[in-house]
Amino acid sequence: MTDPKRKLSATEIAAAGLSGWHLTGEALTATFRTRKFSTGLELVNRIGSSAEEANHHPDLALTYPEVRVTLSSHDVGGITSRDIDLAHTISGHAAGLGVAASE
């Protein structure tokens, strides 16, 4: 999974071991039940910082009491290693805040 411009297969995506993330069409989605708006906002801020650093930006929806994340590489019309890497980073941010993705 080293070519960031290569669309990954469903098998490759499943092998990435992303707990709580789901393949929805040509995107990865996850919902993090933050229970508090302030925790959701902190998660969004951490995601934003990592997205800027990676120059790869997810779609985010912050509501009470959750954050919904959608990842896709629009330039290739599907999921790439960039999405997998950012999903792992986002899950790490959530874990650091004591939040898990809904199964």
N, C-alpha and C positions, 0 to 999 in steps of 0.2 A: 504494500500500500504506500509506495513512496512517491509515485507520480501524482501531484496534487491536481492535475487536470484530467485524470482518468476516472470515468464513472465506474463505481464499484457495483459488483453483483450483489444480489440478496444474500448469497452464501458468505461473501466477504464481509458484508455488514453484520450478519449474525455472528460471525467469528470474532468481531471486535469486542464482544462481551459488554455491551452497553445496557446495564440494568435500568429498567424503567423507561427506556427509549423505544419508540415504535416506528416502524416503517409505514408511512402513510403516503401512498402514491410515490412521488419522486422526492420525498422529504423525510427527515427524522423529526419526530415530535416527542416532547415530554412535558408533563405537568408536575410542577413542584408545589405541594401543599404547604405553604409557608405559615399558615394559621394567623399570622400578624402582618398587617400592611407594611410595617417598618422592616420586617425581615424580608419581605418580598422586594421592597425597594433596595435594600442592601444587596440582595442577590442580583437584581437588575444592574446595579452599579458595578458589581464585580464582573458580571458577564460583559457589560459594555467596555470595561477596561481591557479585558482579555480579547474581545472582538477587535478593538482598535489595534492592539498589539499584533494580532494575527492578520489584520487587514481582511477579515472575513466576518460578515455581520449577519446574525440571525434575526428572525422576526420574533419580537417579544410582545407579550400581553401581560401587563401587571393589573391584577384585580384583587379585591379582597375575597378570599384568602389564598390566592395562588398566583404563580407565574407560569405562563405557557410559552414554550420555546419551540420554534420551528427552524430547522437547519436544512439548507439545500444549496448546492452550487449552481446558481442560475446560468453561469457561463457554459456549463456542460449539460444542463437539464437533468440533474440527478445528484446523487450523493457521492462525494469524493473523500479522500483521506483528510481533507481540510475540515469536513463536517465531523468525521469521527474524532479527530483531535480536539476540536472545539467542544464536542459533546462530552468527552472525558474531562476536559477542563471545567465545564459547567457543572458536571456532576460532583467534581471535587469542591467547587465553590459551595454548592448546596450542602454537601456533607459537612463542610467547615462551619456552616450555619445551623447544623442539626436538622437539615431538611432532606427528605428523600423524594425521588420521583414516584408518582403514583403508578402502580402496576396496572 
